Amino acid sequence: MRILLLGGSGLLSGAAVRAFARAGHDVTVLTRGKRAVSAGVRHLAGDRRDAASMRAALEGARFDFTVDFLAFGGGDVDRLLSVPGFAPGRLVAISSGQVYLVTAAPEPPFREEASEGPLMSEPASGTRDHDEWKYGMGKSAAEAALARASATGLQALALRIPVVQGEEDRSGSRRLWAWLERMLDGEPVLLPEAGRQVVRFVYVEDVAEALLALATAPTWPAERVLNLAQPDEMPLRPFLERVAMLAGATPRFVAVDRAALEHAGLADTCAPYWGRWCSRPDPARAIARLGVRPRTVAEYLPGVVQAHIAEPRPSSHPGYARRGEEIALARAIGV
């Protein structure tokens, strides 16, 4: 099969490149940069936000299956599908569980239809909430553009995913490393709301395998959106305790409430996987439709943690720059 991947150097897209290449498919990757992604993979240079650049790269090109990792708004989808003579074949856009979090009253875990509820009000500009809201609204708009294309007969689907865990994320978002570095430095670690918030992730290789399943499925799903996530979920504290055990760390967690974090200005920097903007999509429908079996935390986490603590270790997560303030707050609360 002829495969097109829009974006090829990120955590998700890199895993997809490797998976399709291993399966013997003819893989083409379109990125803005000019450097080839990997041996044996055809590379096209194109700027996703520039219609002329997309036309120069893709005019007349035909594929059997396309994965769009770079659809952040409705215009991105429309711009791709307006390239003259471009035929994507089956089209999957990687979406986000964030589409549930911009609704007015999100109640996880989220089934696909939960995104259809009333929307929240736009947060104040210049805040993290506004940035996250803008991202979720953009993904919703991309899904709407994909649905319009589906109505014309295109086999298209949005795959909604939560936070991605993977070995290569040590050089990407570094959210897991944000916790590991704190656990390993010997100082107390702030744990918002005692780690009661329930979390759910998805392993990067499971996303790649789901995309392979969609590419080769004998029939296309009737749904226009599907969730993909690990089958299990758990409170944040047990997840972090498992991470610590795998890393050989003995962290001293200090429970802290939201008000104290907000007063100290640390609520947005000290604790990935916590707060309103952490989605929990229910993957039951995709598991049934695609015949995939996403891995559990126990199955994928050991390799992911070991990759993060291997030498050389990742550079610090941006939030670690305020580690001194976190330690001071933890000591003020009492270790």
N, C-alpha and C positions, 0 to 999 in steps of 0.2 A: 504494500500500500504506500501511496505517496502522502506523507505527513508534513503539515506545516505547523510550526510552533512560533507564535508571536511572543518573543522574549525567550532567551535561552541560557542566561547566566545566573539566574536567581536560584534560591533553594528549591522551589517547586519546579520551575522550568528545567533546571539542570537535571533533576531526577527523571523528568519525563523524557528528555533527550536521551539519557542513558537507557531507559526502559524500552523505548521504541527502537533504538539502534540495536540493542541486544536481541530484540525479537525479529530482527532482519528487515525492518521497514526502511524505506527510502526517506530520510529525514531532512527537511529544510528548516532552518531557523532564521527568523527575521529579527534583527536587533538594530538599535541606532548606531552602535559601534561598528568598526570595520574589522575587528579581530575575529578570526574564526573561532567558533565555540569549541569544537573538538574534532579530532581526526575522523574522516568518513562522513561528516555531516556537512551538507551544503549550507552556505551562509549567504543571506541577503541583507544588505544595509538599507534601512528605511526608518524614517522618523514617524512614529505612530501618530503624532499630532499634526503632521503636515500632509495634506491631501496630495500634493504634487509628488512628494517623496514616496508615498504609498503607491501611487499610480506607476511611478518609474520602476518600483521594485516588483509589483504584482500584476500589472496589466496583462491580461490573457493567460495568467497562470492557473492551472487546474490541479486540485488535490482531492484525495479521498477523505481526508480527515484533518480538521484544523482545530488547534487549541489556542485560545486567546488568553494569555496571562496578563495582558496590558489593557483590558477594557475597564476604565475607571469612570466612564460616563457614557451617556447615550450617543454623543458625537463620535466616540471612538468606534462603536459598532457601525454606525451609519457610514462613517468614512471608509471603513474596511470594505463594507458590502457595496459601496458605490464605485469601487475601482472597476473600470470597464473590462469585461471579459473574465474577471476573477471568479473562480468557482471553488469555494472552500470545501465542498463535499459536506460531510457531517461537521457541524460546528459546535464546539463546547467553549463557553466562556467561564473562566474561573471567577466565581463571585465570593461572597463573604457572609458569614452569620451576622455581620453588622446590619444587614437589612432588617433583621428582627429588632435590633436595639434602637433604631430610630422610630419605632412605633411608640405610642403614648404610654402603654402599659405592658411592657414585655414580661411574659411569664414563662421562663424556661422549664424543661427543655422544649425546644421549638420544633414543631412540625412545619412542613413547608407552607401551609396555608396561614400560619401565624403572621406572615409579613403583610397580610392584607388588611390589618387593623388600622385604626386612625393613627396619624403620625404625631410625634412630639413637636412641640414648638421649637423654633430655631434658637439654639443657645447664643449667648452673647459672643460677638465677634472677638477674635484674639485669644480665646480660651482653648484649652485642650478639648473640652466638650464640643466646641464648634468645629474643630478640626476633625474629630471623630464622626460627628454628625454629617459633615460635608462628605466624608469618605463613604459612609453608609448610604446617603442619598445618591451619590454618584453611582454606586454599585446598583442601586435600585433602578436608576435611569438606564444603565447599561442593560439590565435584565429586560426592561420594558422595550428597548430597541430590538433586543433579540426576539422577544415575543412577537413584535410586529413582523419581523423577518420570517418567523415560523408560520405566521398566518398566510404567507405567500407560497408555502410549500417547502421551505428550507428545513432540513432536519437540524434543529438547533436546541441547545439546552444550556442552562446555567447551573453550574455545580457549586453549591454553597459550602464553604468550609470554615471551621474555627481557626484558632491559632495553630500553626504548623510546628511540629517537633521533628528535628532531623539532625543527623551528624554534622552536616555542613552549615547549620545555623550558627556555629561557633564563629563564622566570619560574616554573618548576616545581621539579623536583628539582635542577637546575643541576649535574648530575654532569659533563657535558662542560665546562661553565664552570669547574668545580673544577680541571680540567687546564689549560684555556686561561689562566686567570688566573695560574697558576703559571708557565706558559711565557712569558707576556708581561711578567712583573715583573723579568726580568733576573737572577734568582737561580737557583741550582742546583735541580733538580727530582728528588726521590727517586723511584726506579723499583723497586718491589718485585721481587725475584728477577730483576732485569735485564729485566723485561717479557716473560718467556718464557710466561706464562700465556696460553692461547688464549682469545679472546673472540668472542662472537657476539651480535648485537643484532637489532632489527627496526625498520624505518622506520614511523613513525606512520601515514603515508598508506596503507601497504600493509595495515595492520590494518583501516583503514576500508574499503579495497577488498575485503578478504576478507569482511567483514561484509555488504557489498552483495551479494557473490556468494552467500553463504549465504541471504540474504533472498530472492533471486530464483531460486535453483537449482531446476530442474524436479524433481529428486529429492533427498531428504534423505540425507546421508551415513549409512552404517550404523554408523560409529564414534560412541562417546560422548565421546571426547576427540580433539583434533587439535592438533599443534604448528604455530605460525607463527613464522618467523624469516627473516632474510636468508639467501640460499643459500650465501654464503661465510663463512669464519671465518679468523682470523689471530692471531698472537701480539700481545700488548698493545703492545709497542714499535713494530712497524711501523704499527699503527693510530694511535698517538700521533704518530709521525713524519709521517704523512699529515695529521693534524689540524694540526700545527705548520706544515707547508708551506702549507696553505690559509690559515692565519692570518698568514703572513709572520713567524713566530717562529723563533728559533734556540735552542731549549732546551739546557741542559747537564744531561743525565740522569746521575744518580748511582745505580748499582746498590746495593741494600740488601737484606739477607736478612730473613726473617721474624723471627728472634730479636732482631735489633737494633731493629726497629720495635716489637716487643712490649715490649722492655725500656724503650724511650723512651715507651711509651704512645701511639704514633702509628699503630698498625696499623689502627685502625678509622676514622681521620679523614683520612689523607693521600692515599689512592689509590682512588677509585672504579674499578669494573670489575676488582678484584683480590681474591683470597681465595676461600674455600669458597663463598660465597653469590653466585656469578655463574653462572647456568645457560647451557647450550648446547643448546637443543632442536633436533632434526633435523626440518626442515620438509618432507621429501620426500613424506610421505603427504598432507598438506594441499595441496601443489602439484599432486599428481596428482588428488586428489578434487575440488578446487574450480576447477582451471584458472587459478589465479592465478600471477603471476610477481613475487615480492618483489624489490625492488631490491637491488643490491649496494652495498657501502660506497662504491665509486667513483662510483656513480650518485647517491646521496642525500647524501653527506657534504659536498660543497662548499656547498650551500644551507644546510645545518644550521650549519656553522661560520660562514658569513657572517652569518647571523641572530644568532649569539651575539656576534660582535665589532662589530656595528652599534651606533651610538649611539642612545639611551643604553645603556650596557652593563649586564648584570645585576648585582644585588647579589651579594656574595661567598657562596660555598657555606659552610655552617657550619664545615667543617673548616679553612677558610683562617684562622680565628682563631688557629690554632697554627702559622702559617707560620714565625714566628721560630724555633720549636723544630726545624722541618724543616730550615731553612737551617743551623742550628747542627750538626745531625746530619750533613748532607751535607758540611759543611766538615771535621768530625771524621773522616769516612770518607776524604775526599780528593777534590777535584774534578779 
